[in-house]
Amino acid sequence: MFDKLQGVEERFMELETLLSDPGTIRDRDAYQKSVREHAGLSKIVSVFREYKQINGQIEESMSLLKDGDLEIKELARDEVETLGLQKENLEKALRKLLVPKDANDDKNIILEIRAGTGGEEAALFVNDLFRMYSRYAENKNWKVEVLTHHPTGVGGLKEIVAMIQGKGAYSCLKYESGTHRVQRVPVTEAQGRIHTSAVTVAVLPEAEEVELNIDPGDIKVDVYRSTGPGGQSVNTTDSAVRITHLATGLVVTCQDEKSQFKNKSKAMKVLRARLLDSMIRDQNEKRSEERKSQIGSGDRSERIRTYNFPQARVTDHRIGLTLYKLDYILQGNIDEIIGGLTSYYQARALQNEESAKAN
């Protein structure tokens, strides 16, 4: 591990030299790439340097244990014990920092929420979840932009697709993909019986144009008139856009804007994100089960969480976390859940990394 850390520090210093080189500064792409890599290594280098400093202090204190003065020896012994605990904590931190980072962690995301089983009740819960994620994003000072949505007649949403822009958005929300189950008494239920409905959430990393170039010949673009709930016309121009990716059969529609150009631009963002997500999933399927467990598959077919209204309970089934503060969580206060999931998957990744080295 420490040979690897030494290599990371050497690379960090190389990047510092590169970033002060006029040639690198003139090459905008090379400069930005170096800046991103430098920023990505800064945390681990900072902790590694602190670790080396602690090691040096332990060696100095160890040498004082041979001193003839009993008081100095006692102070040195206490110092070695204290520094030893600090060293142990820094070692744990370094092992976590060495876990391979998901290349998409710093990206913006495309958030897709769709009603599953449960009819209108599921559609109403789509609205609840979107509000929860929007408020979480607001707390993080992230920007939320609705790309497309399909409302129902009583305040629900059949589906909503939105972009969330902010540093680390994918890192925080990538484990939200899956089936979210809600248990509550519907407003329309006269008997007061608890119904169970389901909503699916997909969190896709945004794909940049330079990262995923789509050949114009591979897509078919159709335009049509936007419609709203019940079929009434939203506007009188053919501004709604449907894009079909011919090679994969993926279809994306967008009608939220009155401008055909804006709708097409939004639809292309969603299409690129879905294609990138499909590529990532294909790559994961080709890897071993061990590797897939390291990165967390985010399988959308998996039932990941239950929101039980009568008990005011939220349970995440992957980590066995149950919290009795449903209203608080639906207000966007999901840091405790996000933190638990991140720690769980980091621990799994670290365990798998160490098992792979042992074998």
ZILINLIN-V427209 format. One line per field, one symbol per residue. phi: phi as a letter, one per 30 degrees, with the letter a starting at -180 (. if undefined). psi: psi as a letter, one per 20 degrees, with the letter a starting at -180 (. if undefined). A space follows every 50 residues. Layout:
phi->???
psi->???
This chain:
phi->.ddddddddddddedddddcdedddddeddddddddddddcddddddddd ddddedddddddddddddddddddddddddddddddddddddddddddde dddcedddbccbbbdcdkhddddddedddddddddddddcicccbdcaab dcdcjcbdabbbcccldiededcddddkcccbbaddddcddiddccbbbc bbccddcddddbdcdedcbccccaddbceijdddbcbdcdbbccdddcid bbbabdcdcdddddddddddddddddddddddddddddedddddcididd dddcabccdechcbbcddcicbbcaeeddddjdceddedddddddddddd ddddddddd
psi->hhhghhhghghghghhggiiphgghhngghghghgggghhigghhghhhh ghggghhggghhhiiiqhohgghgghghgggghhgggghhggghgghipp qpiihjqrqopppqpcqichhhhhhggghhhghghghghjkqppopgqqn qrikjapgqppqpopqpjghghjhjipapppporoqhiohikqpqprqqq ppoppppqhhhnppphijqppqqrpqqapijqphrjqmiqppppohhijp ppqpjhqiphgghggghhggggghgggggghgghhirrhghhhgiohkoi ipohqpooghjlpppohhjkpppmlggggijjmjhhgggggggghggggg ghghhhhh.
